[in-house]
Amino acid sequence: MSTRNLLRRQVVSEVKKKKLIFLTFVSLSFLYLSISLLFGDMGLFRYLELHRTKTNMENQITEINRENEQLRTQLKLLKEDPFYREKLAREEYGLSKPNEYIFQYDK
């Protein structure tokens, strides 16, 4: 009877060891996957960083498109509107017509 009890204890002990090994393996696997999902090359923090970068670039593209549209409008006015050309020449470059005087005041 004692051999049978001893055998039963050994079997129970082996079953406990197998359960412990299995739970340890599952726990370590879960820990590895969690760390990988958070900090890996395709993890959550990398995703958030890329999303921020994408948003910043989209804002820059919008600003550049707005500036391009302003430049196109200015170019169209320079090509087609003689009054705009004259205004720009007077204000930006200080040019004048012949026999015309320009007075500049210091502020």
Order of alpha helices (4+ residues) and beta strands (2+ residues): alpha-alpha-alpha
